[in-house]
Amino acid sequence: MRGFLNKLVSRSLSVAGKWEHQQLRRLNIHEYQGAQLMGKYGINVPKGVAVASLHHVKKAVQYVFPNESELVVKSQVLAGGRGLGKFKNGFQGGVHIVMADKVEETAGKMLGQILVTKQTGSQGKIVSKVYLCEKLSLVNEMYFAIMLDRTTAGPLIIACKKGGTSIEDLAEKFPDLIIKVPIDVFKGITDEDALRVVDGLSPKVADRNDSIEQVKKLYKLFCESDCTMLEINPIAETSDKQLVAADAKLNFDDNAAFRQKEIFALRDPTQEDPREVAAAKADLNYIGLDGEIGCMVNGAGLAMATMDIIKLHGGTPANFLDVGGNASEEQVVEAFKILTSDDKVKAILVNIFGGIMKCDVIASGIVNAAKQVALKVPVVVRLEGTNVDQGKRILKESGMALITAEDLDDAAEKAVKASAS
């Protein structure tokens, strides 16, 4: 689903010689939280309740769904592919439709367990809550999304008359079924825009005018909540002729946190990479990758070049880490703690070109980090620029067993060699 969006509008960059999705700083919330938010905007969503214990599961079935014979039990993790996922306890599938008297048993196999999907990686994610929903009688499933499009410099609505888990394959095989409607950010969504979207969805039983209003409400939510993406797959028609957001994923722009306090209070750090959580607290720009050479660099462009040259010499970067132009000694220490917390890291490459960032500050941070963190891997350091002589002197007088490098090419070659030894 999200990969499908990335195929439609280019949002990728080359990282260390291979294509990786561009990881923006954005808030991701759980499905049940998204449903609650959409409900506030008058968007049709299934009746549901999120619960965190078997006691509350039993109460919800008894009091929230007293007349339902079947319910949908959905594990709540911030990753796609839940339906085809597998729990580490052996239980198959993170989404189940079960009889009401089997809800507690099913939820018991999910709560507190680790769910592994195609998007979580082998480590999986813990399920702290399950979302119990009414089972809708669906007569048609479609696809709907709103995202920010760089080409048109504004929101782009994407619609398809066929939805479900195979949307990526559908887009590849039948691209003509995908309708894209750019919205003028200054005019907002017009009746004509909304009509084009509804025509792209091609509802079979839902009222056309009601569907247009639902599209407008979704756009209003997208703008007023500072979303970077809103994806509904499927947006469906029910037997009572309603257009319903049966499942939804929403992302929000972190830059809007100051005016979206209620939404950002929904953040669930237990679902995020703990290294990235720690980095955000220290105001460091960090993105975890899967390689074995930890990188600490100042400047995003230099960080990208460092990862590329590591790959060029046969290594793989373990992260993107930009300490910025005015990092403090404490931030450098925290950066080292984050790098060394990654068990996959076999060597660390520090590449600093001192402009605003001074080499002696970095050097002092490295020395202090070594005192606080048991450095068990080789550290390659390349310093150049402001106060470089003082920085090199601090490192030399520290007595640390560092590997120094004269330039970036030399540093990358030594880091790759050190990681392999």
Secondary structure as GFF3:
##gff-version 3
##sequence-region A 1 421
A	DSSP	alpha_helix	2	8	.	.	.	ID=ss1
A	DSSP	beta_strand	12	15	.	.	.	ID=ss2
A	DSSP	beta_strand	18	21	.	.	.	ID=ss3
A	DSSP	beta_strand	26	28	.	.	.	ID=ss4
A	DSSP	alpha_helix	31	40	.	.	.	ID=ss5
A	DSSP	beta_strand	48	51	.	.	.	ID=ss6
A	DSSP	alpha_helix	54	63	.	.	.	ID=ss7
A	DSSP	beta_strand	70	75	.	.	.	ID=ss8
A	DSSP	beta_strand	86	87	.	.	.	ID=ss9
A	DSSP	beta_strand	95	99	.	.	.	ID=ss10
A	DSSP	three_ten_helix	100	102	.	.	.	ID=ss11
A	DSSP	alpha_helix	103	108	.	.	.	ID=ss12
A	DSSP	beta_strand	114	116	.	.	.	ID=ss13
A	DSSP	beta_strand	125	126	.	.	.	ID=ss14
A	DSSP	beta_strand	130	134	.	.	.	ID=ss15
A	DSSP	beta_strand	138	149	.	.	.	ID=ss16
A	DSSP	beta_strand	154	160	.	.	.	ID=ss17
A	DSSP	alpha_helix	167	173	.	.	.	ID=ss18
A	DSSP	three_ten_helix	175	177	.	.	.	ID=ss19
A	DSSP	beta_strand	178	182	.	.	.	ID=ss20
A	DSSP	alpha_helix	191	201	.	.	.	ID=ss21
A	DSSP	alpha_helix	208	224	.	.	.	ID=ss22
A	DSSP	beta_strand	227	238	.	.	.	ID=ss23
A	DSSP	beta_strand	243	245	.	.	.	ID=ss24
A	DSSP	beta_strand	248	253	.	.	.	ID=ss25
A	DSSP	three_ten_helix	254	256	.	.	.	ID=ss26
A	DSSP	alpha_helix	261	264	.	.	.	ID=ss27
A	DSSP	three_ten_helix	269	271	.	.	.	ID=ss28
A	DSSP	alpha_helix	274	281	.	.	.	ID=ss29
A	DSSP	beta_strand	285	288	.	.	.	ID=ss30
A	DSSP	beta_strand	293	297	.	.	.	ID=ss31
A	DSSP	alpha_helix	300	312	.	.	.	ID=ss32
A	DSSP	beta_strand	319	322	.	.	.	ID=ss33
A	DSSP	alpha_helix	329	340	.	.	.	ID=ss34
A	DSSP	beta_strand	347	354	.	.	.	ID=ss35
A	DSSP	alpha_helix	359	372	.	.	.	ID=ss36
A	DSSP	beta_strand	379	385	.	.	.	ID=ss37
A	DSSP	alpha_helix	388	397	.	.	.	ID=ss38
A	DSSP	beta_strand	403	404	.	.	.	ID=ss39
A	DSSP	alpha_helix	408	420	.	.	.	ID=ss40
###
